[in-house]
Structures are given as C-alpha cells and as structure tokens.
C-alpha cells in the first residue's frame, strides 16, 4: 500500500496536470483560431474534416498537452521539494 507521501504526491501532481491541461487546451484553441482564422476541428476523425487540418490539430494538441503536463508536474515537484526536503520516491535518481 502507498504511504501518505505517495498519495499526497499523486493528488497534487494529478490536480496540477488537470489544471495545466485545462489551461493548455484554452490557449491552444485560441492560438489555433488566431493562426488559422477558424475553429479547430471538433471531430478530427470525421472524413468531413480535411486530413491535413485533422493531423495538424492532433499534433499541436498532443504536443501542447504533453508540454503542459510536464511543466505542471515539474512545478509541483519543485514545490514538493520545498515542503518535504526531497523528491517523491519515483522521481529520485536511481543509485
């Protein structure tokens, strides 16, 4: 069973990733609208959506969401170290 530190870390990292993803989706959507002049595809899998537009949206969204997740998790890890004095066990370098 996970100890309280592991559970606390998972809750904090999950909440940060969720919040980061929410903000990232809004920012990416706004940037897509500004760049292309139209709404992003709501259903990129649909044959009615141009293939290049669907692929472009998938790449931009995938990369953007992963970047936001990494940044959010790293920010939480930094705060975790400030509060506990050490990284969560799975982020520590293997010796």
N, C-alpha and C positions, 0 to 999 in steps of 0.2 A: 504494500500500500504506500502511496506517495505521502511524504511528510508535508507539514503545513507550508514550508517554504516552497516546495514544488507546486502545491495547489495555488498559493498566492501568486507565484510567478506566472502560472498558466492563466489565471484570471486576469492579471494585469496585461500580459502580452496579448491575450485574446481581445480584450477591450481596446487596446491601442491599435491592433491590426484592424479591428472592425471600424473604429473611428477614422483611421487613416484611409481605409478603403472607401468609406462613405465620402470623405472629402476629395479623395483622388478621383472618384467617379464624377463628381460635380465639376472638378477642374478639367478633367479630360474631355468631358462632354462640352463644356464651354469653349475649350480650345479647338475642338473639332468643328463646332459651329462657326467660330471666328475664322478658322483656316479654310474650311470648305464652303462656307456660306449656306450650309443646310444641316438639318438634324442628322445625328448619327443613325445608322440602321437599327431599328428596334428588334428585328429578327434577321441577323446576318445569314442564317441558314436557309432562308427563303430563296427560291430561284428567281423571285421578282427583284431581288437586290443584286446590283452589279457585282460580279465576282471580285474585282479589284477593290471596290469600296468595302465589301464584306471582309476581305483579307486585311486591308489597311486598318479597319476598325478593330479587328481581332488582335492584330499585332500591337497597335497603340494601346488598347485597353489591357492586354496581357502584360506588356512591359510596364505600363504605368501602375497597375495594381501591385505587381511584384515589387517595384521600387518603393511604393508606399508602405508595403508590408515590412520590407527590410528596414526602412528608415524608422518606422514606428517601433519595431522590435528593438532596434539598436538604442533608440531613445529611452525606452523602458529599461533596457539592460543597464544603461548608464545611471538612471535613477535608482535602480535596484542596488547597484554597487554603492552608491552614496548612502543608501539606507541600511544596507546589511554589511557592507565592507567586502563583499565578494560576489563574483558572478554566480548565477544559478549553475547547478552542477553540470548540466549538459552543455553549457557554453564555456566551461573551463577547458584550457588546453590539456590534452592528454599527456601524461608524463611517462 
